[in-house]
Amino acid sequence: MELLVAAALGLVTACAVYLMLRGRTFPVVLGLALLGYAVNFFIFVAGGLAVGAPPLVADGAAAYADPLPQALVLTAIVIGFGTTGFLLALALRARAATGSDHVDGEEPR
């Protein structure tokens, strides 16, 4: 299971880096959002998987699910949505100002 999770994390990160290296603004914004999801996935996986464990420590319970990574990921999702919305507004404003959606502001020759 660890190999499958590590491969999925690597694939999401690789797709994010590929999209961020594109020359247009929309794929760059998508790549940044996907990288945010990859980081959230990494934080969530770093907390460990405890199947069937209670979320709170009960009397005498040996194993419990750690709530800190879940809280961090939940907060990061909200911040990621706000950042993605800001980047989309910025990309639309840059497109209106320059007339091009290329990251340099001009079309390649």
Summary of the structure (lengths in Angstrom):
residues: 109
radius of gyration: 19.1
end to end distance: 47.8
largest distance: 69.5
contacts: 267
relative contact order: 0.14
helix: 67%
strand: 2%
